[in-house]
Amino acid sequence: MKRRDFVKIGGLGATAIIIEGCNASGKPEKKEILPLVDLNETKVISTWSSGLKANKTAIKILKNNGSALDAIEKGLNVVESDPENTSVGVGGLPDANGNVTLDACIMDHNFNCGSVSYIKNIENPISVARKVMEETPHIMLSGKGAYEFALKNGFSHKNLLTESSKKSWEDWKKENNYKLPAINHENHDTIAMIAMDRKGNMATGCTTSGWAYKMEGRVGDSPIIGSGVYLDNEVGAACATGLGEAIIKICGSHAIVELMRNGVSPQQACKIAVERIKKSNKDLKDLQVGFIAMNKKGEIGSYSLYSGFNYAYQDIQRSKLIDSQYDLDWEN
């Protein structure tokens, strides 16, 4: 867009521009072009420190007038392809049998969504989830079906178990007698992201290798629309991280969006969701859950059950890691 055109649009504020033209048959028609929002309003948030790198890729797309959906996919790809991250994609810690199985979902501003669960040997499940959304009549594909769909759509088979993660799994078998590690401040399992683009549209998604050394076949909240993520473009979006079993019980992300629909701030909505987690689980020991949310105004909130949760914030001017407010302290 040329600068003079941008200035014209900016001067119109929220007023739409009507451009007259002709369609393919030569008949006159009018097209409505909505003004772009201020570049300063584009922003990205994502869970945990791994989100810092993901956000930088996402904001580059948004700065170039790219869609929030593209920003989500390409941003999360960064973490999925990082072998140093043991909770997502390549290098993710395996299940009890030594298999790396991945979950992911994505959702756009038109309620379109796609998901994959228990997929193996595919590096970027968030991209497969988007393909499910765009190329099939379904929302979720799982296991072998998701894997075969990925291969048919240009994705390559890849061994996701790195030597480092394999050694951690072998040590766990010897030392812990197959006892699952706790989901706490030292063991988290998801990167989730929310973005807002220059058209004012939002998108959200998450990707994970799930609970380390989980039972074969286990799937958490991350690929479940309404639990791991949820978005209503008129209201806002929310994402979750932590113990998926607890998040599924309250449909955590959907609950937060509905609270925001009723006028609750993103911060307070996340806090209320954590309070519901407390009520729906008798044993809170080693049960970490964290939420992030953004409303249509660009206001942001986060809250976790225990201390230790943080999220990455990125706009065109700054990037920072923010410690979330929380309900309980691990030390007490």
Long-range contacts (C-beta under 8 A, 24 or more apart in sequence): 1-36, 1-65, 6-36, 9-35, 9-36, 10-35, 10-38, 34-199, 34-200, 36-65, 36-198, 36-199, 37-198, 37-199, 37-200, 39-63, 39-198, 39-316, 40-315, 40-316, 40-317, 41-196, 41-198, 41-200, 41-298, 42-195, 42-196, 42-197, 42-198, 42-315, 42-316, 43-195, 43-196, 43-294, 43-298, 43-300, 43-313, 43-314, 43-315, 44-71, 44-75, 44-193, 44-194, 44-195, 44-196, 44-313, 44-314, 44-315, 45-193, 45-194, 45-292, 45-294, 45-300, 45-311, 45-312, 45-313, 45-314, 46-75, 46-191, 46-192, 46-193, 46-194, 46-239, 46-292, 46-311, 46-312, 47-188, 47-190, 47-191, 47-192, 47-193, 47-206, 47-239, 47-241, 47-290, 47-292, 47-309, 47-311, 47-312, 48-188, 48-190, 48-191, 48-241, 48-309, 48-310, 48-311, 48-312, 49-310, 49-312, 49-321, 50-79, 50-82, 50-85, 50-87, 50-88, 50-191, 50-312, 51-79, 51-191, 51-193, 51-311, 51-312, 52-312, 52-314, 52-319, 52-321, 53-78, 53-79, 53-82, 54-78, 54-79, 54-191, 54-193, 54-312, 55-193, 55-312, 55-313, 55-314, 55-319, 56-314, 56-319, 58-193, 58-195, 58-314, 59-314, 59-315, 59-316, 62-195, 62-196, 62-197, 62-198, 62-316, 63-316, 65-197, 65-198, 66-197, 67-197, 67-199, 67-201, 67-203, 68-108, 68-109, 68-195, 68-196, 68-197, 68-201, 68-202, 68-203, 69-106, 69-108, 69-109, 69-130, 69-203, 71-195, 71-197, 71-203, 72-106, 72-126, 72-193, 72-194, 72-195, 72-203, 72-204, 72-205, 73-106, 73-126, 73-127, 73-130, 73-205, 75-193, 75-195, 76-104, 76-126, 76-191, 76-193, 76-205, 76-206, 76-207, 77-124, 77-126, 77-127, 79-191, 79-207, 80-123, 80-124, 80-125, 80-126, 80-207, 81-123, 81-124, 83-162, 83-164, 86-164, 86-165, 86-168, 86-209, 86-212, 87-188, 87-189, 87-190, 87-191, 87-208, 87-209, 87-212, 88-190, 88-191, 88-207, 88-208, 88-209, 89-123, 89-124, 89-125, 89-160, 89-207, 89-209, 90-123, 90-158, 90-160, 90-162, 91-160, 91-162, 91-164, 91-165, 92-160, 92-165, 92-208, 92-209, 92-210, 93-165, 93-168, 93-169, 93-209, 93-212, 93-213, 94-161, 94-165, 94-166, 94-169, 94-209, 94-212, 94-213, 95-210, 95-213, 95-214, 95-215, 95-216, 95-218, 96-178, 96-213, 96-214, 96-215, 96-216, 97-216, 98-161, 98-166, 98-169, 99-161, 99-216, 100-160, 100-161, 100-165, 100-209, 101-209, 101-210, 102-160, 102-207, 102-208, 102-209, 102-210, 103-207, 103-208, 103-209, 103-210, 103-219, 103-220, 103-222, 103-223, 103-228, 104-128, 104-129, 104-205, 104-206, 104-207, 104-208, 104-222, 104-223, 105-129, 105-140, 105-205, 105-206, 105-222, 105-223, 105-224, 105-225, 105-228, 105-229, 106-130, 106-133, 106-203, 106-204, 106-205, 106-229, 107-203, 107-204, 107-205, 107-225, 107-229, 107-230, 107-231, 107-237, 108-133, 108-201, 108-203, 108-231, 109-201, 109-202, 109-203, 109-231, 109-233, 110-233, 111-231, 111-232, 113-139, 113-225, 114-139, 114-140, 115-139, 115-140, 115-141, 115-223, 115-224, 115-225, 116-140, 116-141, 116-142, 116-146, 116-150, 116-223, 117-141, 117-142, 117-143, 117-146, 117-219, 117-223, 118-142, 118-143, 118-146, 118-217, 118-219, 119-143, 119-146, 119-147, 119-150, 120-147, 120-160, 121-147, 121-157, 121-158, 121-159, 121-160, 122-146, 122-147, 122-150, 122-155, 122-156, 122-157, 122-158, 123-155, 123-156, 123-158, 123-160, 124-155, 125-207, 126-205, 126-206, 126-207, 127-155, 128-153, 128-155, 129-205, 129-223, 139-225, 140-223, 142-219, 160-209, 169-213, 172-212, 172-213, 178-213, 180-211, 180-212, 180-213, 180-214, 181-212, 181-213, 182-285, 182-286, 182-287, 183-211, 183-242, 183-243, 183-286, 183-287, 183-288, 184-286, 184-287, 184-288, 184-306, 184-308, 184-330, 185-288, 185-306, 185-307, 185-308, 185-309, 185-330, 186-308, 187-212, 188-241, 188-242, 188-288, 188-290, 188-309, 189-220, 189-222, 189-241, 189-242, 189-244, 190-222, 190-228, 190-240, 190-241, 190-242, 191-241, 192-222, 192-228, 192-229, 192-239, 192-240, 192-241, 192-292, 193-239, 194-231, 194-237, 194-238, 194-239, 194-292, 194-293, 194-294, 196-294, 196-298, 200-296, 201-233, 202-231, 202-233, 202-236, 202-237, 202-294, 202-296, 203-231, 203-237, 204-229, 204-230, 204-231, 204-237, 204-238, 204-239, 205-229, 206-239, 206-240, 206-241, 210-244, 211-243, 211-244, 219-244, 220-244, 220-245, 220-247, 220-248, 221-245, 221-247, 221-248, 221-252, 224-248, 226-251, 226-253, 226-254, 227-251, 227-252, 227-253, 227-254, 228-253, 229-253, 230-254, 230-256, 230-257, 231-257, 232-257, 232-261, 233-296, 234-296, 235-260, 235-261, 235-295, 235-296, 236-260, 236-266, 236-293, 236-294, 236-295, 236-296, 237-293, 237-294, 238-266, 238-269, 238-270, 238-273, 238-291, 238-292, 238-293, 238-294, 239-291, 239-292, 239-293, 240-289, 240-290, 240-291, 241-289, 241-290, 241-291, 241-309, 242-287, 242-288, 242-289, 242-290, 242-304, 242-305, 242-309, 243-287, 243-288, 243-289, 246-277, 246-280, 246-281, 246-287, 246-289, 247-277, 247-289, 249-277, 249-280, 249-281, 250-276, 250-277, 250-280, 252-276, 252-277, 252-289, 252-291, 253-291, 256-291, 256-293, 257-293, 260-293, 260-295, 265-295, 265-299, 265-301, 266-293, 266-294, 266-295, 266-299, 266-300, 266-301, 267-293, 267-300, 267-301, 267-302, 267-303, 267-325, 268-301, 269-293, 269-301, 270-301, 270-302, 270-303, 271-301, 271-303, 271-325, 271-327, 273-303, 274-303, 274-304, 274-305, 274-327, 275-327, 277-305, 278-305, 278-327, 284-328, 290-324, 292-324, 303-327, 306-330, 307-331
